[in-house]
Amino acid sequence: MSINKQTLLDTIKEAKEKAGKRNFTQTMELIITLRDIDPTKPEGRIRETIELPYMPKEKQSKICVIASGELELKAKRAGADLVINTKEIEAMAQDKKKQRELAQKYDFFLVEAPAMPIVGRILGRFLGPRGKMPIPIPPTAPIKELIEKYRKTIVLRLRGQPVLQCRVGTENMKDEELAENVQTVLRTVEAKLKRGVKNIQSICLKASMGKPSKLKV
């Protein structure tokens, strides 16, 4: 998608100005409204995981690693937000509240491949509807690199309406960094759509508590 970089930077600046002053750091959100897309049909279902070039530490995705043995130890040393083993997963088999809380709290679940059947059986009912299906990894996986990758990864998902919305950073990031994140998302979306840019009706940027600013394309 061809977007004038200065136009994008101006839109980011305007969205920040509309954010207003809050006592917390606001998330910057990208909203893409689509046309001629039916989310109820298979060809209209969009779910993409996108690794962004930049993501501040306070807004990075939370990673849960489910593993045992050496991989479990490596995941702990690598600083995963939570590391649990299959015995701990099995222990919550009858506790739906714990299963639900786990599914809500973490964004990505990296699961040692042999543990996938257990995780699917116990957590699948809560992970599936949230679009957080576990990601299988081999016992020899470079877990530190994977954790770093998924910390900067977002999920772009089309639900009931033809609108895609995702976070692309925070208001305290540099405009240039936000611009690169936005462009990364837009390239992915354009490649996914059958008619490319012709399927895009409008693009807006906004802070979580601010009013949207429309990007001219």
Number of C-alpha atoms within 10 A of each C-alpha: 13 9 12 10 13 11 13 23 19 15 22 27 17 17 23 24 16 16 20 12 12 8 5 6 14 21 21 24 22 22 18 19 16 20 14 13 18 15 16 13 8 8 12 17 16 16 15 16 13 18 17 22 15 18 22 12 9 9 16 17 21 18 22 23 26 26 26 20 9 10 20 20 12 18 25 16 11 15 14 21 15 15 21 16 16 17 11 10 17 15 10 14 15 10 11 14 10 14 19 14 11 17 23 13 11 17 22 24 23 24 24 24 16 15 17 19 10 15 22 15 11 19 22 19 15 19 23 13 10 13 14 17 20 22 13 16 20 14 17 9 13 13 23 15 11 16 23 16 15 21 23 21 23 21 18 19 17 19 15 10 12 20 19 18 18 17 22 28 27 21 22 13 14 14 18 14 16 24 20 18 21 22 18 16 21 20 14 15 23 16 12 15 17 14 11 13 19 12 16 21 14 16 20 19 27 26 25 16 14 19 17 21 22 17 16 12 14
